[in-house]
Amino acid sequence: MIFNTLNSAVPSDGIVLFDGSTLDGWTKMDGAPVDWTIDEGAIRVNPGSGDIHTTKLFGDHFLHLEFRLSSMPDAKGQAKSNSGVFIQGRYEVQVLDSSGWGTPGFADCGAIYDQYAPLVNACKPAMEWQTYDIVFRAPRCEGKVVKEQARFTVFHNGTLIHNNIQVGGPTGAPSDLNVQLPGHLRLQDHGNIVWYRNIWIVELPKEGSNTYSPR
């Protein structure tokens, strides 16, 4: 299954997180103003400046995000245009230049970091714009007790790479461990230049109706 969502328009019920013009609604992890750069309608990581995150918090949602990897032909492994998209600040979908590599691992582009490798390697070459389309189902909790862990369905460049997987809990370096609460979207500064653009979310209802009312 492959479909193209590059440059997709924000739906009527979408929440725009970055439209190419302003970083209002984003902050550094310590609450300071963001000092990443807006570069031709995209956010460019400022290496060494630290991660950034939205001030809005989200539960169940659909995320669309586009990213571009810098060309680092001499770099190897995790040093090759590394970044990450942290859903709720707790679950990292890896961003990495693993284009052309063989069977992908659980630290390659599209992985749920250190937990699930993508089903296939859908990574494009560096300097080409790519898409993540992520359906996220937050953990189901009773108080602070987790009854069911978070679930992910992920499309990378229109290819299904995670099919309703249930994670084992937060990945490494989470913003917090309060999984019973909504969380922010966080973008990682891993010391490499990566660009992000066209970021929007559609919030999803936690559950549907449990009644049948024929019309």
N, C-alpha and C positions, 0 to 999 in steps of 0.2 A: 504494500500500500504506500503510494507516494503522492503527495499533493503539495502544491506550492503556496506558502503563506507569506513569502517575502514581500515586504511593503504593504502588508494587509491593513485595511482600514479598521479603525476602532469601531466595534459595534455600538449600537445605541445604548446598551446597558453597560458599556465598558467604563473602567476608571483609568484615565490616562496617568501614567506615572512618569513618563518622559516623552515629550513630543518634539524634541530637538532644539528647544529654545531656552529652557530654564531648568535649574536644579532645585527650584522651590519644592518642598515636600520631601527633600532628602537631607540627611545629616551624617556626620561622621559618628563613629561608635561612641565617642566621648561627648557627643552633643554639639561639637563645634561645627561651623559652616564647612560645607564640602569644598575641597580644593582640587577635585578632578576638573578636567578641561572640556568645554563644549567645542567640538571640532567638526565643522561642516555637518551639523545636525546630529552628531553622535556624542556620547560621553566617552572621553578617553581616560583610561586609568592613569593617574599620576603616580608612578612607582615610588614607593616609600611613604606615601601620604596616608595609607590606611584604608580599611574597608569603608563603604558607605551603605546606608540603608534608608528605606522609606520611613516617614513618620507615621504613615497609615499602617494599621495592623489588619491581618486577614486570617480567616478560617479556611473553609473549603473554597477553592477558587480554580479558575482557568487562567493561566499566564501565557501571554505571547511576548517574546523577547527576541531581538536580533543582535548578533554579535559578529565581530570581525577579529581575527587573530593576526598578530604581527608576524612578519617573516623573520624567523630565527634559524636559518639553515644549519648553523653549526651547533645549535643546542641539542641536547638529548633528553629524552624522558620527561620528567616533571619540570624541567627547566625550559620547556619549549612552549612559550606563550601561554602561561598558566594563569588561570583565574577560576572563579566559581560563582554559581548562582545559588544562594542559600534561601530555600523556601522556608518561610516563617523564621528565618535566621537560624534554623536548626538542621536542615537537611540539604546537603550540598549536591547539586548537579554539576559535575566537573566540566570545566572549560579548559581545553588543551589542544594544541596542534598535534593530533594523532592521525592526520590525513595519510592514507596509503598504508598504514600499518596493518598487520595481519589480524588474527582474532583479537578483538578488543578485550582489555582487562578492566578490573574494577577501580582503576585510577585514570583511565583514558577518557577522551571526550565523550560526554553523554552518560558516564557512569554515575550511579548514586554512590558517592565516594566511599571506597573501602567496603562496600556492601554488595552492590550489584553491578556487573558489567553490562553494557548495552548489548542487545540481541545481535546487532550488526554494527559495523563501523560506518557511520553515515557522515563522517567529518569531511568537509571540503578543504581544499588547499588554503594556506594562509593568504590573507588579504582579500578573500571572497566573503561576502556577507552570508551569514547562516542564520537559521531560525531554530528556536526552541518553542514548542507548544506543549504545555504541561498541564495536565489535570491532576489536582492535588486534593486528596481527601484527608482531612486532619485526623489525628487520633481521637478515638471515642473513649471518653473518660467518665468516671463517677468520682467527683471530687478530684483528687490528685492520683487516683488509681486508674491506670491505663487498661481498658478492656480490649481495645484493638488498636494496633499501631497504625501509623500513617500509611496511605497508599498512593502510588504514583502510576500514571500513564503518561508516557513522554514520546513526542514525535520530534525527531531531529532532522531538519531539512525535509520534512514531510514523510520521513520514514519512521515507522513504529520501532522504538528501541527499548521501551519498557511497557509491559502489558499488565496493568492493574497489579503491580507488585506491592507486597506489604513489607515495609522496611523493619529493621530490627531495633529501631529507636533513632535518636539523633546521630548524625555523622560527627566526624571530628570537628573541634573548634566551634561548637554552636554558640549563638548569642546568649542563650540561656537554656535551661532544661524544663521550663514551665510549659510542657507540651499540652496541658489542659487549656491553655490560653491562646488567643490569636497571636500572630507574630508578624514581624516586618519582612519585607523582601530585602535581601542584602547582597551586594556585589563585592567580590573579593579583590583586594590589591595583593597579588602574590609576587610583586616585583617586576612584572612584565607589562608592556603596553598592550592593551586590548580595548576595543571599542564596543559600545552598546548603544542601541537606538530602538525606537518604536516599541516602547515597553508599556503594556497595558494589561489590566486584569479584569475579569468578569467574576464577581462573587457568585458562588453557587449555594443553593439552599442545602441545609444539613440533611433534610429528608423530605420525601414527598408525602402526599396524603395517604392515610391508611383506610380511607373510606371509598365506597363506590356509590356515586349518585347519578344514575342514568338520567339523561335529559329527555 
